[in-house]
Amino acid sequence: MTIITIHQPEYLPCVALLWKIAQADALVLLDDVQFNRASLQHRAKIAGPRWLTIPFVHRFPQTIRDVEIAEPSWAAAHEKGLHAAYGDTPGFTPMMEALGETLASSSRFVADVAETSMRAMLPAFGIDVAVLRASSLSVPDDAHKGDRVLAICRRLRATRYVSGHAGATYLDRAAFEAAGIEVVVPPPAPMYPRPRPYAPGEDHGLSAVDAWAFAGSDATRTLFDGARR
């Protein structure tokens, strides 16, 4: 069985996205679709709440992989923000060590930094998956949304596709069934220990660095045990 999940590259992604990835054999980063400046491809929400944003140059229309970073010194502000939010937590030091490559990245492209951050977070949550870019799979450019997801699954000979709740609304389930691909939507992600209750909406979209810092790597590596159905 080959289990695939697909998502746009996200900078310091949230627990819900990592939970979805944990149920797959391979993650395909959808880097060849239109960049959305309202997305989480270039920014992350941390405790405070506050936002860590990678400044970017957007020349509409532009695919995610082509969006360039506008300010090379962006990482200094992000390090400062992470220290302010999590400097006294048990997981802070190993977390910052693991994020070293991300924060020291010399790439000109937002997608590269986002992918590096995701690769750093996967092992911290006990996730072992292959990571591929959609742009490397030679999927036809005229395939959009659900058709593109199906084309990628076929290209990788998937037998199961792990979808998010929103993405599942535009999939042609009959087409997936005809291709021999089961579509599953994971249940809500497990909760992690928190030092205080969050205000309503405060934890919505919160980066998984929050769990990593407060719970520590030993706890986060087992958070998703038994994730696959």
Number of C-alpha atoms within 10 A of each C-alpha: 8 14 22 27 24 25 19 22 26 25 27 29 25 23 24 20 16 19 22 24 27 24 24 22 18 20 24 25 20 22 23 18 17 15 21 15 12 8 12 20 24 26 21 23 24 23 18 13 12 14 15 20 17 24 16 17 13 17 11 10 10 14 17 24 19 19 21 19 21 15 12 14 14 16 17 11 13 17 16 12 18 20 15 12 18 21 15 12 16 15 22 23 16 15 20 18 12 17 19 15 14 23 19 13 15 13 13 16 20 26 26 23 26 23 24 21 23 21 20 19 21 18 15 21 24 19 22 16 19 12 15 16 18 21 15 11 13 10 16 11 10 7 13 12 12 18 17 18 25 22 19 23 23 16 12 15 16 21 18 21 22 22 21 18 13 9 15 15 11 11 18 13 16 10 13 22 13 9 15 14 22 15 19 16 14 18 13 11 15 12 11 15 11 12 8 6 8 13 9 7 8 15 17 11 16 22 24 22 26 25 22 26 24 20 21 20 21 13 18 22 17 14 20 21 13 9 18 12 7
